[in-house]
Amino acid sequence: MAEEFPKPAEHSAAELHRALLERIPAVTGTTLDEWFKRLEAGPALERPEELAEWLTGEYELPDNYAEALVTEHERQRRFRATGQTPLDS
């Protein structure tokens, strides 16, 4: 009879995104604000996937960190443009 192992806890996409963002400054030595400034000063790419690829190539970031940074940058930019806060969404 095979031993049954407990299933790992399931995490929502929002929890995983938040956990990645919390790790980025410690792993990269660069604050989120500095990453966002780099995105704003970077190339004028339209698609988030292109921005993430640029971060990965330019700064040798792992794909998941680059994607999390682009997603959060876009999210915060939308909030600024609409005057909303993250709690409004």
Backbone as JSON, one array per atom type, in Angstrom:
{
  "sequence": "MAEEFPKPAEHSAAELHRALLERIPAVTGTTLDEWFKRLEAGPALERPEELAEWLTGEYELPDNYAEALVTEHERQRRFRATGQTPLDS",
  "N": [[0.84, -1.17, 0.0], [0.64, 2.14, -0.93], [2.19, 4.95, 0.52], [0.48, 7.8, 1.65], [0.92, 11.16, 1.01], [0.58, 14.4, 2.42], [-1.15, 16.94, 0.61], [0.44, 19.76, -0.83], [-0.04, 23.1, 0.38], [-2.39, 25.14, -1.28], [-1.97, 28.1, -3.1], [-3.2, 31.31, -3.86], [-3.09, 33.15, -6.96], [-2.64, 35.82, -6.44], [-1.42, 35.72, -3.91], [0.97, 34.36, -4.52], [2.1, 36.19, -6.28], [2.48, 38.41, -4.57], [4.31, 37.25, -2.78], [6.52, 36.82, -4.46], [7.16, 39.5, -5.09], [7.93, 40.4, -2.57], [10.31, 39.04, -2.23], [12.04, 39.95, -4.22], [13.61, 42.44, -3.74], [15.48, 41.51, -1.78], [16.76, 39.4, -3.08], [17.77, 40.57, -5.42], [19.01, 42.89, -4.61], [18.02, 45.35, -5.2], [15.59, 47.85, -4.87], [11.97, 47.74, -5.15], [10.91, 50.16, -6.08], [13.12, 51.19, -7.46], [13.36, 49.29, -9.51], [10.95, 49.84, -10.81], [11.47, 52.42, -11.73], [13.46, 51.83, -13.56], [11.99, 50.39, -15.41], [10.31, 52.43, -16.34], [12.18, 54.11, -17.54], [13.11, 52.52, -19.49], [12.91, 50.81, -22.7], [10.3, 51.74, -25.04], [8.13, 49.67, -25.02], [5.17, 47.89, -25.83], [3.74, 45.57, -25.06], [3.28, 43.65, -22.09], [4.71, 41.24, -21.95], [6.9, 41.7, -23.59], [8.23, 43.71, -22.16], [8.91, 42.25, -19.87], [10.64, 40.36, -21.01], [12.65, 42.1, -21.85], [13.61, 43.06, -19.33], [14.58, 40.64, -18.32], [16.62, 40.04, -20.16], [18.24, 42.37, -20.08], [18.94, 42.73, -17.38], [19.41, 40.24, -16.41], [17.45, 38.89, -14.92], [15.46, 36.37, -13.37], [12.76, 34.86, -15.17], [10.24, 34.75, -13.79], [10.47, 36.73, -11.81], [10.83, 39.03, -13.38], [8.38, 39.09, -14.75], [6.62, 39.44, -12.58], [7.43, 41.97, -11.67], [6.8, 43.63, -13.9], [4.02, 43.22, -14.04], [3.21, 44.26, -11.54], [4.11, 46.91, -11.77], [2.53, 47.84, -13.91], [0.02, 47.55, -12.73], [0.15, 49.36, -10.56], [0.49, 51.71, -12.03], [-1.96, 51.88, -13.36], [-3.61, 52.35, -11.14], [-2.68, 54.87, -10.33], [-3.41, 56.37, -12.58], [-6.19, 56.25, -12.55], [-6.84, 57.18, -10.1], [-7.47, 55.44, -8.12], [-7.05, 53.2, -5.33], [-5.22, 50.27, -4.29], [-7.02, 48.95, -2.62], [-9.5, 49.65, -3.59], [-10.02, 48.08, -5.76]],
  "CA": [[0.0, 0.0, 0.0], [1.44, 3.35, -1.08], [2.03, 5.96, 1.56], [-0.14, 9.03, 1.16], [1.53, 12.38, 1.51], [-0.37, 15.52, 2.38], [-1.0, 17.83, -0.53], [0.94, 21.08, -0.43], [-1.06, 24.14, 0.45], [-2.6, 25.86, -2.54], [-1.9, 29.53, -2.93], [-3.81, 32.04, -4.96], [-2.16, 33.88, -7.82], [-2.3, 37.07, -5.73], [-0.46, 35.39, -2.85], [2.25, 34.05, -5.15], [2.61, 37.47, -6.8], [2.94, 39.17, -3.41], [5.51, 36.59, -2.25], [7.62, 37.13, -5.38], [7.53, 40.9, -4.91], [8.63, 40.53, -1.29], [11.65, 38.44, -2.36], [12.87, 40.59, -5.25], [14.68, 43.31, -3.22], [16.51, 40.74, -1.08], [17.49, 38.57, -4.03], [18.45, 41.37, -6.44], [19.7, 44.04, -4.03], [17.42, 46.54, -5.78], [14.23, 48.05, -4.38], [10.91, 47.72, -6.16], [10.84, 51.5, -6.69], [14.21, 51.32, -8.43], [12.98, 48.48, -10.67], [9.9, 50.56, -11.53], [12.14, 53.51, -12.44], [14.15, 51.23, -14.71], [10.95, 50.09, -16.4], [9.85, 53.69, -16.93], [13.26, 54.65, -18.37], [13.47, 51.52, -20.49], [12.37, 50.97, -24.06], [8.85, 51.94, -25.15], [7.51, 48.43, -25.49], [3.75, 47.94, -25.5], [3.22, 44.37, -24.42], [3.97, 43.28, -20.85], [5.64, 40.14, -22.2], [8.11, 42.3, -24.15], [8.92, 44.37, -21.06], [9.51, 41.21, -19.02], [11.78, 39.83, -21.75], [13.7, 43.12, -21.78], [14.2, 43.0, -17.99], [15.33, 39.39, -18.22], [17.84, 40.15, -20.96], [19.06, 43.51, -19.67], [19.4, 42.62, -15.98], [19.57, 38.82, -16.08], [16.46, 38.51, -13.92], [14.65, 35.2, -13.7], [11.49, 35.2, -15.83], [9.12, 34.98, -12.87], [10.68, 38.04, -11.17], [10.56, 40.06, -14.39], [6.93, 39.13, -14.98], [5.99, 40.02, -11.39], [7.74, 43.41, -11.67], [6.01, 44.28, -14.95], [2.62, 43.16, -13.63], [2.99, 45.21, -10.44], [4.3, 48.25, -12.31], [1.32, 48.17, -14.67], [-1.07, 47.65, -11.75], [0.29, 50.63, -9.85], [0.27, 52.77, -12.99], [-3.42, 51.99, -13.54], [-4.17, 52.99, -9.95], [-2.36, 56.3, -10.39], [-4.15, 56.99, -13.67], [-7.62, 56.3, -12.23], [-7.03, 57.73, -8.76], [-7.88, 54.38, -7.23], [-6.03, 52.57, -4.49], [-5.38, 48.82, -4.41], [-8.18, 48.49, -1.86], [-10.69, 49.94, -4.36], [-10.24, 47.09, -6.82]],
  "C": [[0.9, 1.25, 0.0], [1.13, 4.33, 0.04], [1.43, 7.22, 0.95], [0.52, 10.22, 1.83], [0.51, 13.51, 1.46], [-0.09, 16.4, 1.16], [-0.43, 19.15, -0.03], [-0.19, 22.1, -0.44], [-1.17, 24.84, -0.91], [-2.61, 27.34, -2.23], [-2.55, 30.21, -4.12], [-2.73, 32.75, -5.77], [-1.71, 35.17, -7.13], [-1.28, 36.82, -4.63], [0.93, 35.09, -3.43], [2.91, 35.32, -5.69], [3.2, 38.29, -5.66], [4.24, 38.57, -2.84], [6.72, 36.86, -3.15], [8.1, 38.56, -5.18], [8.3, 41.12, -3.62], [10.07, 40.01, -1.38], [12.58, 39.24, -3.26], [13.93, 41.51, -4.67], [15.81, 42.54, -2.55], [17.38, 39.95, -2.07], [18.32, 39.41, -5.01], [19.28, 42.51, -5.87], [19.18, 45.37, -4.56], [15.98, 46.65, -5.31], [13.22, 47.96, -5.52], [10.81, 49.08, -6.85], [11.93, 51.7, -7.74], [13.91, 50.48, -9.67], [11.92, 49.21, -11.49], [10.49, 51.74, -12.31], [12.86, 52.99, -13.67], [13.15, 50.88, -15.81], [10.5, 51.36, -17.1], [10.9, 54.3, -17.85], [13.65, 53.71, -19.5], [12.81, 51.77, -21.83], [10.84, 51.08, -24.03], [8.21, 50.71, -25.78], [6.06, 48.42, -25.01], [3.28, 46.74, -24.7], [3.99, 44.05, -23.15], [5.0, 42.17, -21.05], [6.97, 40.67, -22.75], [8.92, 43.0, -23.06], [9.61, 43.35, -20.15], [10.73, 40.6, -19.71], [12.96, 40.81, -21.72], [14.4, 43.09, -20.42], [15.08, 41.76, -17.83], [16.66, 39.5, -18.97], [18.79, 41.23, -20.45], [19.69, 43.32, -18.29], [19.57, 41.19, -15.5], [18.67, 38.37, -14.93], [15.81, 37.19, -14.33], [13.3, 35.65, -14.28], [10.38, 35.55, -14.84], [9.26, 36.31, -12.13], [10.35, 39.16, -12.15], [9.07, 40.2, -14.64], [6.2, 39.76, -13.8], [6.23, 41.53, -11.34], [6.89, 44.15, -12.7], [4.54, 44.32, -14.55], [2.33, 44.19, -12.54], [3.15, 46.65, -10.92], [3.05, 48.69, -13.06], [0.12, 48.37, -13.74], [-1.01, 48.99, -11.04], [0.07, 51.82, -10.78], [-1.22, 52.98, -13.26], [-4.06, 52.69, -12.35], [-3.9, 54.48, -9.96], [-3.21, 57.01, -11.44], [-5.63, 57.16, -13.32], [-7.9, 56.91, -10.86], [-7.5, 56.7, -7.75], [-6.72, 53.97, -6.33], [-6.22, 51.06, -4.66], [-6.59, 48.28, -3.67], [-9.49, 48.73, -2.6], [-11.02, 48.83, -5.37], [-10.83, 45.82, -6.28]]
}
